């Protein structure tokens, strides 16, 4: 389950934006382990947005999921990787107060040992990207 760093929570009261780091495979291919995220706290959410939330059963744990559906009492959230688990199929609807913000941007650090000029150019062209909410965000969402 991706877990943003807890540091992003400390500065939340001062600024509407924070930084988080992804750990785990549940949002592959959209996000990978080690990706750095810019999170917009308190942003208006829509179906398909990638969001940061508190885990419903372990609220000191922050997770990153995709808002798949608006339901009574909160959001149904799913990981883009159907095989990773750790989403609403396990813990149900996430109450609104546990959904903290929307992911706006991701940055992929350069892999260790990447030295060839072609590899560096490919990394530079793909390392930083905005994260958009999409109505048909993943095969998993379209299949539901």
Secondary structure, 3 states (H helix, E strand, C coil): CCCCCCHHHHCCCCCCEEEEECCCCCCCCCCCCCCEEEEEECCCCCCCCEEEEECCCCCCCEEEEEEEEEECCEEEEECCCCCCCCCHHHHCCEEHHHEEEEEEEEECCCCCCCCCHHHHHHHHHHCEEECCCCCCCCHHHHHC
